[in-house]
Amino acid sequence: MSEQSRDRATVFVGGLDQQVTAETLHDAFLPFGEIADVSLPKPELKSSRDPHRGFGYVEFSLPEDAQEAIDNMDQAELYGRVIKVNKAKPQKQASEKLGSKTAIWEQEGYAAKHNVSEEDRMVVEEDAKAANPMQGLEGLDEAGPKLA
């Protein structure tokens, strides 16, 4: 199975109770089609006593089965908790870190904001110094009505 079709045939299951096991998840989703794999990611902290992180993935053999599971199991109850079932997002590559895949200097608007010549920057600073922020506010330091 190609990586793209695997992504389409995998569902994310969130809001799982700590009692839920891979076998439980397998049995709950079996009515919707042949299941290729079930995974419950372990907590990142090794000191945690939780068996999983409260979510899991169910990979079906066919994308249609995954859609059927989403349609029928989203907002269903499992071990007394309402679960959320969606299409799984593609897994990030190990080389990818947080944030966007586009470099910040390639994003729209970055160049306009940050690629300013030194001469233009000095003109803006001089204009800012020349402008008096208190101009036009004379006489506002006195309370009460003005008497003629």
OpenMM code with the backbone's topology and positions (N, CA, C; nanometers):
from openmm import Vec3, app, unit

residues = "MET SER GLU GLN SER ARG ASP ARG ALA THR VAL PHE VAL GLY GLY LEU ASP GLN GLN VAL THR ALA GLU THR LEU HIS ASP ALA PHE LEU PRO PHE GLY GLU ILE ALA ASP VAL SER LEU PRO LYS PRO GLU LEU LYS SER SER ARG ASP PRO HIS ARG GLY PHE GLY TYR VAL GLU PHE SER LEU PRO GLU ASP ALA GLN GLU ALA ILE ASP ASN MET ASP GLN ALA GLU LEU TYR GLY ARG VAL ILE LYS VAL ASN LYS ALA LYS PRO GLN LYS GLN ALA SER GLU LYS LEU GLY SER LYS THR ALA ILE TRP GLU GLN GLU GLY TYR ALA ALA LYS HIS ASN VAL SER GLU GLU ASP ARG MET VAL VAL GLU GLU ASP ALA LYS ALA ALA ASN PRO MET GLN GLY LEU GLU GLY LEU ASP GLU ALA GLY PRO LYS LEU ALA".split()
positions = [
    Vec3(0.0855, -0.1177, 0.0000),
    Vec3(0.0000, 0.0000, 0.0000),
    Vec3(0.0895, 0.1231, 0.0000),
    Vec3(0.0588, 0.2184, -0.0891),
    Vec3(0.1389, 0.3397, -0.0960),
    Vec3(0.1160, 0.4245, 0.0284),
    Vec3(0.2094, 0.5156, 0.0512),
    Vec3(0.2003, 0.6025, 0.1701),
    Vec3(0.0746, 0.6892, 0.1653),
    Vec3(0.0402, 0.7372, 0.0450),
    Vec3(-0.0771, 0.8241, 0.0313),
    Vec3(-0.2060, 0.7477, 0.0582),
    Vec3(-0.2194, 0.6275, 0.0047),
    Vec3(-0.3416, 0.5516, 0.0300),
    Vec3(-0.3477, 0.5036, 0.1746),
    Vec3(-0.2315, 0.4808, 0.2367),
    Vec3(-0.2286, 0.4441, 0.3792),
    Vec3(-0.2816, 0.5592, 0.4634),
    Vec3(-0.2438, 0.6828, 0.4289),
    Vec3(-0.2932, 0.7992, 0.5019),
    Vec3(-0.4441, 0.8124, 0.4884),
    Vec3(-0.4977, 0.7838, 0.3701),
    Vec3(-0.6424, 0.7951, 0.3495),
    Vec3(-0.7189, 0.6855, 0.4221),
    Vec3(-0.6527, 0.5728, 0.4492),
    Vec3(-0.7207, 0.4596, 0.5118),
    Vec3(-0.6970, 0.4548, 0.6626),
    Vec3(-0.6350, 0.5575, 0.7202),
    Vec3(-0.6061, 0.5602, 0.8635),
    Vec3(-0.6919, 0.6652, 0.9307),
    Vec3(-0.7511, 0.6265, 1.0447),
    Vec3(-0.8324, 0.7207, 1.1209),
    Vec3(-0.7657, 0.7483, 1.2555),
    Vec3(-0.7838, 0.8711, 1.3009),
    Vec3(-0.7381, 0.9148, 1.4328),
    Vec3(-0.8551, 0.8958, 1.5279),
    Vec3(-0.8282, 0.8371, 1.6434),
    Vec3(-0.9319, 0.8173, 1.7450),
    Vec3(-0.8847, 0.8882, 1.8718),
    Vec3(-0.9533, 0.9940, 1.9119),
    Vec3(-0.9131, 1.0727, 2.0277),
    Vec3(-1.0128, 1.0618, 2.1413),
    Vec3(-0.9678, 1.0989, 2.2606),
    Vec3(-1.0533, 1.0972, 2.3790),
    Vec3(-1.0664, 0.9598, 2.4417),
    Vec3(-0.9646, 0.8774, 2.4230),
    Vec3(-0.9716, 0.7402, 2.4739),
    Vec3(-0.9462, 0.7331, 2.6240),
    Vec3(-1.0198, 0.6477, 2.6897),
    Vec3(-0.9987, 0.6178, 2.8304),
    Vec3(-0.8701, 0.5365, 2.8442),
    Vec3(-0.8040, 0.5435, 2.9589),
    Vec3(-0.6779, 0.4719, 2.9800),
    Vec3(-0.6963, 0.3197, 2.9815),
    Vec3(-0.8196, 0.2722, 2.9981),
    Vec3(-0.8456, 0.1288, 2.9981),
    Vec3(-0.8462, 0.0699, 2.8574),
    Vec3(-0.8597, 0.1551, 2.7558),
    Vec3(-0.8667, 0.1080, 2.6179),
    Vec3(-0.7317, 0.0514, 2.5754),
    Vec3(-0.7352, -0.0674, 2.5166),
    Vec3(-0.6140, -0.1320, 2.4652),
    Vec3(-0.6225, -0.1380, 2.3135),
    Vec3(-0.5142, -0.1787, 2.2500),
    Vec3(-0.5135, -0.1946, 2.1052),
    Vec3(-0.6176, -0.2985, 2.0634),
    Vec3(-0.6321, -0.4021, 2.1429),
    Vec3(-0.7305, -0.5069, 2.1134),
    Vec3(-0.8732, -0.4506, 2.1222),
    Vec3(-0.8987, -0.3682, 2.2223),
    Vec3(-1.0306, -0.3061, 2.2381),
    Vec3(-1.0616, -0.2187, 2.1171),
    Vec3(-0.9643, -0.1383, 2.0766),
    Vec3(-0.9824, -0.0491, 1.9629),
    Vec3(-1.0057, -0.1305, 1.8354),
    Vec3(-0.9304, -0.2376, 1.8195),
    Vec3(-0.9467, -0.3262, 1.7044),
    Vec3(-1.0886, -0.3812, 1.7007),
    Vec3(-1.1368, -0.4319, 1.8130),
    Vec3(-1.2699, -0.4916, 1.8196),
    Vec3(-1.3799, -0.3882, 1.7944),
    Vec3(-1.3595, -0.2652, 1.8420),
    Vec3(-1.4602, -0.1605, 1.8248),
    Vec3(-1.4729, -0.1176, 1.6788),
    Vec3(-1.3638, -0.1226, 1.6028),
    Vec3(-1.3655, -0.0753, 1.4644),
    Vec3(-1.3754, -0.1875, 1.3615),
    Vec3(-1.3693, -0.3106, 1.4029),
    Vec3(-1.3758, -0.4260, 1.3138),
    Vec3(-1.5032, -0.4313, 1.2290),
    Vec3(-1.6196, -0.3906, 1.2799),
    Vec3(-1.7407, -0.3979, 1.1972),
    Vec3(-1.7356, -0.3144, 1.0689),
    Vec3(-1.6409, -0.2219, 1.0583),
    Vec3(-1.6382, -0.1311, 0.9434),
    Vec3(-1.5455, -0.1773, 0.8322),
    Vec3(-1.4692, -0.2819, 0.8537),
    Vec3(-1.3830, -0.3338, 0.7480),
    Vec3(-1.2591, -0.3992, 0.8040),
    Vec3(-1.1789, -0.4531, 0.7117),
    Vec3(-1.0552, -0.5220, 0.7506),
    Vec3(-0.9544, -0.4202, 0.8035),
    Vec3(-0.8991, -0.4499, 0.9204),
    Vec3(-0.8048, -0.3597, 0.9858),
    Vec3(-0.6629, -0.4090, 0.9613),
    Vec3(-0.5785, -0.3191, 0.9110),
    Vec3(-0.4393, -0.3534, 0.8833),
    Vec3(-0.3513, -0.3335, 1.0064),
    Vec3(-0.3814, -0.2299, 1.0867),
    Vec3(-0.2962, -0.2008, 1.2024),
    Vec3(-0.3710, -0.1122, 1.3009),
    Vec3(-0.3378, -0.1270, 1.4282),
    Vec3(-0.3889, -0.0409, 1.5355),
    Vec3(-0.2689, 0.0019, 1.6178),
    Vec3(-0.2608, 0.1318, 1.6479),
    Vec3(-0.1497, 0.1767, 1.7319),
    Vec3(-0.2007, 0.2765, 1.8360),
    Vec3(-0.1450, 0.2645, 1.9542),
    Vec3(-0.1720, 0.3565, 2.0651),
    Vec3(-0.0375, 0.4138, 2.1080),
    Vec3(-0.0051, 0.5375, 2.0655),
    Vec3(0.1242, 0.5957, 2.1012),
    Vec3(0.1447, 0.6021, 2.2526),
    Vec3(0.2635, 0.5653, 2.2941),
    Vec3(0.3008, 0.5664, 2.4365),
    Vec3(0.3331, 0.7096, 2.4804),
    Vec3(0.3208, 0.7376, 2.6100),
    Vec3(0.3566, 0.8711, 2.6600),
    Vec3(0.5039, 0.9004, 2.6346),
    Vec3(0.5353, 1.0276, 2.6128),
    Vec3(0.6740, 1.0666, 2.5878),
    Vec3(0.7592, 1.0523, 2.7132),
    Vec3(0.6999, 1.0772, 2.8291),
    Vec3(0.7743, 1.0639, 2.9538),
    Vec3(0.7737, 0.9179, 2.9978),
    Vec3(0.8894, 0.8632, 3.0173),
    Vec3(0.8984, 0.7228, 3.0560),
    Vec3(0.8473, 0.6996, 3.1979),
    Vec3(0.8438, 0.8051, 3.2784),
    Vec3(0.7981, 0.7911, 3.4165),
    Vec3(0.6453, 0.7836, 3.4261),
    Vec3(0.5763, 0.8155, 3.3158),
    Vec3(0.4302, 0.8131, 3.3172),
    Vec3(0.3792, 0.6700, 3.3303),
    Vec3(0.2754, 0.6533, 3.4098),
    Vec3(0.2182, 0.5200, 3.4298),
    Vec3(0.1026, 0.4925, 3.3341),
    Vec3(0.0665, 0.5934, 3.2531),
    Vec3(-0.0415, 0.5753, 3.1568),
    Vec3(0.0040, 0.4819, 3.0455),
    Vec3(-0.0827, 0.3893, 3.0043),
    Vec3(-0.0445, 0.2961, 2.8992),
    Vec3(-0.0374, 0.3611, 2.7605),
    Vec3(-0.1102, 0.4722, 2.7401),
    Vec3(-0.1065, 0.5434, 2.6127),
    Vec3(-0.1406, 0.6898, 2.6372),
    Vec3(-0.1383, 0.7693, 2.5307),
    Vec3(-0.1549, 0.9141, 2.5427),
    Vec3(-0.2993, 0.9616, 2.5259),
    Vec3(-0.3950, 0.8715, 2.5228),
    Vec3(-0.5347, 0.9110, 2.5125),
    Vec3(-0.5863, 0.9170, 2.3703),
    Vec3(-0.5038, 0.8746, 2.2756),
    Vec3(-0.5495, 0.8682, 2.1370),
    Vec3(-0.4812, 0.7520, 2.0678),
    Vec3(-0.5339, 0.7166, 1.9515),
    Vec3(-0.4769, 0.6063, 1.8760),
    Vec3(-0.5087, 0.6195, 1.7286),
    Vec3(-0.4556, 0.5246, 1.6509),
    Vec3(-0.4771, 0.5223, 1.5074),
    Vec3(-0.5229, 0.3833, 1.4669),
    Vec3(-0.6216, 0.3794, 1.3781),
    Vec3(-0.6692, 0.2536, 1.3228),
    Vec3(-0.6503, 0.2634, 1.1718),
    Vec3(-0.5712, 0.1712, 1.1179),
    Vec3(-0.5458, 0.1701, 0.9739),
    Vec3(-0.6286, 0.0590, 0.9107),
    Vec3(-0.7127, 0.0968, 0.8163),
    Vec3(-0.7959, 0.0017, 0.7442),
    Vec3(-0.7281, -0.0384, 0.6141),
    Vec3(-0.7719, -0.1504, 0.5570),
    Vec3(-0.7192, -0.1938, 0.4285),
    Vec3(-0.7713, -0.1074, 0.3151),
    Vec3(-0.8926, -0.0549, 0.3302),
    Vec3(-0.9544, 0.0270, 0.2251),
    Vec3(-0.9942, 0.1646, 0.2786),
    Vec3(-0.9710, 0.2692, 0.2003),
    Vec3(-1.0113, 0.4042, 0.2436),
    Vec3(-1.1624, 0.4163, 0.2679),
    Vec3(-1.2433, 0.3416, 0.1920),
    Vec3(-1.3883, 0.3473, 0.2114),
    Vec3(-1.4267, 0.2983, 0.3510),
    Vec3(-1.3546, 0.1971, 0.3996),
    Vec3(-1.3819, 0.1453, 0.5335),
    Vec3(-1.3485, 0.2497, 0.6403),
    Vec3(-1.2406, 0.3241, 0.6168),
    Vec3(-1.2022, 0.4297, 0.7110),
    Vec3(-1.3110, 0.5369, 0.7169),
    Vec3(-1.3644, 0.5743, 0.6004),
    Vec3(-1.4706, 0.6746, 0.5971),
    Vec3(-1.5962, 0.6236, 0.6669),
    Vec3(-1.6260, 0.4965, 0.6482),
    Vec3(-1.7412, 0.4339, 0.7141),
    Vec3(-1.7234, 0.4390, 0.8668),
    Vec3(-1.6031, 0.4118, 0.9141),
    Vec3(-1.5749, 0.4163, 1.0579),
    Vec3(-1.5909, 0.5583, 1.1121),
    Vec3(-1.5431, 0.6576, 1.0365),
    Vec3(-1.5575, 0.7974, 1.0786),
    Vec3(-1.7057, 0.8333, 1.0891),
    Vec3(-1.7810, 0.7977, 0.9863),
    Vec3(-1.9237, 0.8318, 0.9832),
    Vec3(-2.0012, 0.7689, 1.0986),
    Vec3(-1.9609, 0.6500, 1.1405),
    Vec3(-2.0365, 0.5784, 1.2429),
    Vec3(-1.9818, 0.5925, 1.3848),
    Vec3(-1.8530, 0.6169, 1.3992),
    Vec3(-1.7930, 0.6162, 1.5329),
    Vec3(-1.7617, 0.7549, 1.5902),
    Vec3(-1.7596, 0.8578, 1.5071),
    Vec3(-1.7327, 0.9919, 1.5595),
    Vec3(-1.8447, 1.0294, 1.6566),
    Vec3(-1.8077, 1.0743, 1.7751),
    Vec3(-1.8986, 1.1120, 1.8839),
    Vec3(-1.9674, 0.9915, 1.9478),
    Vec3(-1.9158, 0.8709, 1.9224),
    Vec3(-1.9691, 0.7514, 1.9878),
    Vec3(-1.9077, 0.7406, 2.1267),
    Vec3(-1.9600, 0.6507, 2.2080),
    Vec3(-1.9108, 0.6334, 2.3439),
    Vec3(-1.8321, 0.5030, 2.3538),
    Vec3(-1.7156, 0.5101, 2.4162),
    Vec3(-1.6311, 0.3924, 2.4377),
    Vec3(-1.5755, 0.4011, 2.5794),
    Vec3(-1.6053, 0.3031, 2.6614),
    Vec3(-1.5662, 0.3021, 2.8028),
    Vec3(-1.6141, 0.4281, 2.8745),
    Vec3(-1.7348, 0.4707, 2.8409),
    Vec3(-1.7950, 0.5836, 2.9099),
    Vec3(-1.7458, 0.7197, 2.8651),
    Vec3(-1.6639, 0.7253, 2.7617),
    Vec3(-1.6128, 0.8537, 2.7123),
    Vec3(-1.6506, 0.8722, 2.5664),
    Vec3(-1.6853, 0.9946, 2.5300),
    Vec3(-1.7187, 1.0261, 2.3915),
    Vec3(-1.5878, 1.0391, 2.3144),
    Vec3(-1.5762, 0.9620, 2.2072),
    Vec3(-1.4524, 0.9639, 2.1290),
    Vec3(-1.4700, 1.0490, 2.0039),
    Vec3(-1.3595, 1.0987, 1.9550),
    Vec3(-1.3561, 1.1790, 1.8328),
    Vec3(-1.2822, 1.0974, 1.7280),
    Vec3(-1.3442, 1.0790, 1.6111),
    Vec3(-1.2827, 0.9995, 1.5044),
    Vec3(-1.2756, 1.0855, 1.3787),
    Vec3(-1.1541, 1.1031, 1.3264),
    Vec3(-1.1266, 1.1837, 1.2062),
    Vec3(-1.0298, 1.1092, 1.1163),
    Vec3(-1.0133, 1.1624, 0.9949),
    Vec3(-0.9062, 1.1124, 0.9091),
    Vec3(-0.7747, 1.1514, 0.9749),
    Vec3(-0.6798, 1.0614, 0.9730),
    Vec3(-0.5493, 1.0908, 1.0322),
    Vec3(-0.4724, 1.1834, 0.9396),
    Vec3(-0.4001, 1.2772, 0.9976),
    Vec3(-0.3147, 1.3667, 0.9189),
    Vec3(-0.1865, 1.2926, 0.8853),
    Vec3(-0.1243, 1.3249, 0.7726),
    Vec3(0.0009, 1.2581, 0.7371),
    Vec3(0.1076, 1.2816, 0.8433),
    Vec3(0.1875, 1.1801, 0.8670),
    Vec3(0.2919, 1.1892, 0.9677),
    Vec3(0.4037, 1.2799, 0.9182),
    Vec3(0.4546, 1.3646, 1.0065),
    Vec3(0.5645, 1.4536, 0.9699),
    Vec3(0.6929, 1.3739, 0.9553),
    Vec3(0.7783, 1.4221, 0.8676),
    Vec3(0.9096, 1.3606, 0.8503),
    Vec3(0.9953, 1.3945, 0.9719),
    Vec3(1.0925, 1.3115, 1.0014),
    Vec3(1.1798, 1.3351, 1.1166),
    Vec3(1.2579, 1.4647, 1.1004),
    Vec3(1.2881, 1.5029, 0.9752),
    Vec3(1.3648, 1.6248, 0.9509),
    Vec3(1.2804, 1.7504, 0.9727),
    Vec3(1.1464, 1.7364, 0.9653),
    Vec3(1.0581, 1.8502, 0.9873),
    Vec3(1.0458, 1.8770, 1.1360),
    Vec3(1.0522, 2.0006, 1.1716),
    Vec3(1.0320, 2.0398, 1.3106),
    Vec3(0.8983, 2.1123, 1.3195),
    Vec3(0.8754, 2.1852, 1.4250),
    Vec3(0.7506, 2.2575, 1.4436),
    Vec3(0.7297, 2.3622, 1.3351),
    Vec3(0.6048, 2.3921, 1.3058),
    Vec3(0.5726, 2.5043, 1.2195),
    Vec3(0.5565, 2.4706, 1.0730),
    Vec3(0.5766, 2.5719, 0.9922),
    Vec3(0.5511, 2.5644, 0.8499),
    Vec3(0.6624, 2.4934, 0.7743),
    Vec3(0.6283, 2.4433, 0.6567),
    Vec3(0.7280, 2.3829, 0.5689),
    Vec3(0.7992, 2.4893, 0.4863),
    Vec3(0.7470, 2.6130, 0.4873),
    Vec3(0.8044, 2.7225, 0.4109),
    Vec3(0.8939, 2.8063, 0.5019),
    Vec3(1.0128, 2.8362, 0.4526),
    Vec3(1.1042, 2.9204, 0.5303),
    Vec3(1.0404, 3.0567, 0.5524),
    Vec3(1.0670, 3.1162, 0.6658),
    Vec3(1.0020, 3.2430, 0.7013),
    Vec3(1.0331, 3.3524, 0.6004),
    Vec3(1.1540, 3.3558, 0.5444),
    Vec3(1.1899, 3.4604, 0.4494),
    Vec3(1.1238, 3.4376, 0.3129),
    Vec3(1.0636, 3.3207, 0.2918),
    Vec3(0.9917, 3.2953, 0.1676),
    Vec3(0.8416, 3.3203, 0.1834),
    Vec3(0.7959, 3.3464, 0.3039),
    Vec3(0.6539, 3.3688, 0.3268),
    Vec3(0.6137, 3.5083, 0.2815),
    Vec3(0.4884, 3.5187, 0.2397),
    Vec3(0.4356, 3.6435, 0.1877),
    Vec3(0.4425, 3.7545, 0.2926),
    Vec3(0.4877, 3.8698, 0.2508),
    Vec3(0.4911, 3.9850, 0.3394),
    Vec3(0.6213, 4.0025, 0.4161),
    Vec3(0.7018, 3.8967, 0.4292),
    Vec3(0.8250, 3.9060, 0.5058),
    Vec3(0.9218, 4.0035, 0.4396),
    Vec3(0.9394, 3.9899, 0.3081),
    Vec3(1.0347, 4.0749, 0.2366),
    Vec3(0.9934, 4.2211, 0.2448),
    Vec3(0.8645, 4.2489, 0.2283),
    Vec3(0.8177, 4.3870, 0.2332),
    Vec3(0.8433, 4.4494, 0.3695),
    Vec3(0.8327, 4.3709, 0.4730),
    Vec3(0.8491, 4.4239, 0.6077),
    Vec3(0.9963, 4.4360, 0.6485),
    Vec3(1.0780, 4.3402, 0.6085),
    Vec3(1.2142, 4.3337, 0.6608),
    Vec3(1.3244, 4.3724, 0.5630),
    Vec3(1.2975, 4.3744, 0.4332),
    Vec3(1.4002, 4.4107, 0.3363),
    Vec3(1.3929, 4.5606, 0.3075),
    Vec3(1.4339, 4.6407, 0.4024),
    Vec3(1.4330, 4.7858, 0.3915),
    Vec3(1.5775, 4.8331, 0.3918),
    Vec3(1.6076, 4.9251, 0.2989),
    Vec3(1.7450, 4.9749, 0.2922),
    Vec3(1.7755, 5.0587, 0.4160),
    Vec3(1.9014, 5.0718, 0.4473),
    Vec3(1.9446, 5.1491, 0.5639),
    Vec3(1.9041, 5.2953, 0.5487),
    Vec3(1.9104, 5.3473, 0.4262),
    Vec3(1.8718, 5.4863, 0.3993),
    Vec3(1.7228, 5.5074, 0.4313),
    Vec3(1.6374, 5.4162, 0.3870),
    Vec3(1.4947, 5.4272, 0.4155),
    Vec3(1.4669, 5.4153, 0.5655),
    Vec3(1.5402, 5.3286, 0.6317),
    Vec3(1.5220, 5.3103, 0.7756),
    Vec3(1.5556, 5.4390, 0.8511),
    Vec3(1.6629, 5.5093, 0.8090),
    Vec3(1.7040, 5.6333, 0.8764),
    Vec3(1.6004, 5.7436, 0.8530),
    Vec3(1.5403, 5.7500, 0.7333),
    Vec3(1.4387, 5.8509, 0.7039),
    Vec3(1.3176, 5.8301, 0.7950),
    Vec3(1.2762, 5.7063, 0.8119),
    Vec3(1.1613, 5.6756, 0.8977),
    Vec3(1.1918, 5.7135, 1.0423),
    Vec3(1.3132, 5.6830, 1.0892),
    Vec3(1.3499, 5.7172, 1.2271),
    Vec3(1.3528, 5.8680, 1.2480),
    Vec3(1.4042, 5.9443, 1.1497),
    Vec3(1.4085, 6.0900, 1.1608),
    Vec3(1.2665, 6.1477, 1.1642),
    Vec3(1.1768, 6.0926, 1.0814),
    Vec3(1.0379, 6.1394, 1.0808),
    Vec3(0.9717, 6.1129, 1.2157),
    Vec3(1.0032, 6.0012, 1.2748),
    Vec3(0.9441, 5.9659, 1.4038),
    Vec3(0.9933, 6.0610, 1.5124),
    Vec3(1.1210, 6.0998, 1.5059),
    Vec3(1.1756, 6.1921, 1.6050),
    Vec3(1.1184, 6.3320, 1.5871),
    Vec3(1.0949, 6.3720, 1.4607),
    Vec3(1.0468, 6.5072, 1.4320),
    Vec3(0.9014, 6.5262, 1.4736),
    Vec3(0.8238, 6.4227, 1.4663),
    Vec3(0.6819, 6.4338, 1.5015),
    Vec3(0.6686, 6.4452, 1.6529),
    Vec3(0.5967, 6.5474, 1.6976),
    Vec3(0.5755, 6.5679, 1.8396),
    Vec3(0.4436, 6.5017, 1.8773),
    Vec3(0.4464, 6.3967, 1.9585),
    Vec3(0.3219, 6.3279, 1.9920),
    Vec3(0.2258, 6.4137, 2.0735),
    Vec3(0.2725, 6.5226, 2.1322),
    Vec3(0.1868, 6.6078, 2.2153),
    Vec3(0.1273, 6.7237, 2.1359),
    Vec3(0.1616, 6.7335, 2.0051),
    Vec3(0.1135, 6.8439, 1.9232),
    Vec3(-0.0387, 6.8371, 1.9108),
    Vec3(-0.1062, 6.9509, 1.9331),
    Vec3(-0.2510, 6.9578, 1.9246),
    Vec3(-0.3223, 6.9249, 2.0549),
    Vec3(-0.2482, 6.8962, 2.1596),
    Vec3(-0.3097, 6.8599, 2.2864),
    Vec3(-0.2976, 6.9712, 2.3904),
    Vec3(-0.2599, 7.0924, 2.3441),
    Vec3(-0.2433, 7.2019, 2.4378),
    Vec3(-0.3758, 7.2324, 2.5078),
    Vec3(-0.3710, 7.2602, 2.6365),
    Vec3(-0.4876, 7.2984, 2.7126),
    Vec3(-0.5710, 7.1809, 2.7624),
    Vec3(-0.5345, 7.0615, 2.7284),
    Vec3(-0.6114, 6.9461, 2.7742),
    Vec3(-0.5730, 6.9032, 2.9150),
    Vec3(-0.4729, 6.9672, 2.9734),
    Vec3(-0.4312, 6.9286, 3.1073),
    Vec3(-0.5164, 6.9972, 3.2147),
    Vec3(-0.6115, 7.0847, 3.1716),
    Vec3(-0.6980, 7.1551, 3.2649),
    Vec3(-0.8361, 7.0916, 3.2632),
    Vec3(-0.8890, 7.0584, 3.3788),
    Vec3(-1.0211, 6.9963, 3.3881),
    Vec3(-1.1296, 7.1020, 3.3929),
    Vec3(-1.2490, 7.0651, 3.3495),
    Vec3(-1.3642, 7.1543, 3.3609),
    Vec3(-1.3902, 7.2313, 3.2339),
    Vec3(-1.5042, 7.2994, 3.2323),
    Vec3(-1.5403, 7.3757, 3.1112),
    Vec3(-1.4583, 7.5042, 3.1007),
    Vec3(-1.4383, 7.5475, 2.9765),
    Vec3(-1.3653, 7.6733, 2.9564),
    Vec3(-1.4634, 7.7892, 2.9717),
    Vec3(-1.4222, 7.8881, 3.0471),
    Vec3(-1.5040, 8.0053, 3.0665),
    Vec3(-1.4568, 8.1158, 2.9746),
    Vec3(-1.5501, 8.1797, 2.9062),
    Vec3(-1.5138, 8.2823, 2.8091),
    Vec3(-1.4911, 8.4165, 2.8706),
] * unit.nanometer
topology = app.Topology()
chain = topology.addChain("A")
for resn in residues:
    res = topology.addResidue(resn, chain)
    for name in ("N", "CA", "C"):
        topology.addAtom(name, app.Element.getBySymbol(name[0]), res)
